[in-house]
């Protein structure tokens, strides 16, 4: 198999190699930054929804809890029993909401997948060229 005739000196070849490796590394860093900022943005949106939902629900829940307790008292339960039944019901609902939001966060892929894949490809390419 004939090799192409390259008139560049060894110094020029190393210079080109250094420049190309620097370009690859800069590209990988840029890709990693982009992926991580996109991931952080998605996680931030989930956290904002969780926080906003909690703040809105908190004020409304207090009013609803009071109304349910008063309704149960009017239905014939004693005050302490009405408050206990209402409290347990709202704890269960809140636990379900928090669990759902945490499950959504766990499904998020936080690792910069594209960067990892391109780094693996670069390592494979580098391993083939050094042989």
PyMOL commands that set and color helices and strands:
alter all, ss='L'
color gray80, all
select helices_A, chain A and resi 10-74+79-107+113-129
alter helices_A, ss='H'
color red, helices_A
deselect
rebuild
show_as cartoon
